[in-house]
């Protein structure tokens, strides 16, 4: 009986500590940021995506945050449903500069008016993430 009395608090403490460890793990936070970006795009949350962009964000070397906002607005107006299908993705924290992270992915971007996509494109994307006050922010985006 006394063991049972202490088992529940110990189990709760172990769960809390394991959750804290994930918050301190840069790799786990980077992967969570990548997933959050995908979720925000699919939910058509322009403001949330813009919040994930670093202040010095650049896409294809010359496009900036205003370009990102215009592009998302056009995409979201054109399609009722937007899906970002990650066919493969690999994220890693830079071993030299721990405040930089990288994601390489193969994605399919689809748009639909109804249930069946009426447009789909395949991209190879490279994302560079910078830590900003402990949060991963997307700083560079390249695609083919």
C-alpha positions in Angstrom: 0.0 0.0 0.0 2.7 2.6 0.8 4.4 2.0 -2.6 1.2 2.8 -4.4 0.9 6.0 -2.4 4.2 7.3 -3.8 4.0 5.7 -7.3 1.5 8.2 -8.7 3.5 11.4 -7.7 6.7 9.8 -9.0 5.1 9.0 -12.3 3.8 12.5 -12.6 7.2 14.0 -11.8 8.8 11.7 -14.4 6.3 12.9 -17.0 6.9 16.5 -16.2 10.7 16.2 -16.3 10.5 14.4 -19.6 8.4 17.2 -21.0 10.9 19.8 -19.8 13.8 18.0 -21.5 12.1 18.3 -24.8 11.8 22.1 -24.4 15.5 22.3 -23.8 16.4 20.1 -26.7 17.2 22.3 -29.7 16.7 19.4 -32.2 13.2 18.6 -30.8 12.3 22.3 -30.8 13.5 22.6 -34.5 11.4 19.6 -35.5 8.4 21.1 -33.7 8.9 24.4 -35.5 9.0 22.6 -38.9 5.8 20.8 -38.0 4.2 24.0 -36.8 5.0 25.7 -40.1 3.4 22.9 -42.0 0.3 23.0 -39.8 0.0 26.8 -40.1 0.2 26.7 -43.8 -2.4 24.0 -44.1 -4.7 25.9 -41.7 -4.2 29.0 -43.8 -3.0 31.0 -40.8 -1.0 33.8 -42.5 -0.3 35.7 -39.3 1.0 32.6 -37.6 3.3 31.8 -40.5 4.6 35.3 -40.6 5.3 35.0 -36.8 7.5 32.1 -37.6 9.6 34.1 -40.1 12.8 35.8 -38.9 13.0 39.5 -39.3 15.7 39.0 -41.9 13.7 36.3 -43.8 14.7 35.8 -47.5 13.3 33.3 -50.0 15.3 32.5 -53.2 17.8 35.2 -52.1 15.7 38.2 -52.9 12.1 37.7 -51.7 11.2 39.0 -48.2 8.4 38.9 -45.7 6.1 41.1 -47.8 6.5 38.7 -50.7 5.7 35.8 -48.3 2.5 37.5 -47.2 1.4 38.3 -50.7 2.1 34.8 -51.9 0.2 33.1 -49.1 -2.7 35.5 -49.5 -3.0 34.6 -53.2 -2.6 30.9 -52.5 -5.2 30.9 -49.8 -7.7 32.9 -51.8 -7.3 30.7 -54.8 -7.8 27.4 -52.9 -10.2 26.4 -50.2 -7.9 23.6 -49.1 -4.1 23.7 -49.0 -2.1 20.6 -48.2 1.6 20.4 -47.6 2.6 16.8 -47.9 6.1 16.2 -46.5 7.3 13.2 -48.6 10.6 13.3 -46.7 12.2 15.7 -44.3 15.4 15.9 -42.3 16.2 18.6 -39.8 19.5 19.1 -38.0 21.0 21.7 -35.7 24.3 23.1 -36.9 27.1 21.5 -34.8 29.3 24.7 -35.1 26.7 27.4 -34.8 24.1 26.0 -32.4 21.8 28.9 -33.1 21.3 27.7 -36.7 19.3 24.8 -38.0 18.5 23.3 -41.4 15.7 21.3 -42.9 15.9 19.5 -46.2 12.5 18.2 -47.5 10.7 16.9 -50.5 7.2 18.3 -50.4 4.0 18.2 -52.5 1.9 21.3 -52.3 -1.7 20.8 -53.3 -4.6 23.1 -53.6 -8.3 22.3 -54.0 -11.7 23.9 -54.3 -13.4 20.8 -53.0 -12.2 17.4 -52.0 -10.1 16.6 -55.0 -6.9 18.7 -55.6 -7.0 20.8 -58.7 -3.3 21.7 -58.5 -0.3 19.9 -57.2 3.4 20.6 -57.4 6.5 18.8 -56.1 9.3 20.8 -54.6 12.7 20.2 -53.1 13.1 22.7 -50.3 15.9 23.9 -48.1 15.1 25.8 -45.0 17.5 27.6 -42.8 16.4 28.4 -39.2 17.9 30.9 -36.8 17.2 30.9 -33.1 15.7 34.1 -31.9 15.1 34.4 -28.1 15.0 30.6 -27.8 12.6 30.1 -30.7 13.4 28.8 -34.2 12.5 31.3 -36.9 12.7 30.6 -40.6 15.4 32.8 -42.0 16.1 31.4 -45.5 14.0 29.4 -47.9 15.2 27.9 -51.2 13.3 25.6 -53.5 13.6 23.8 -56.8 
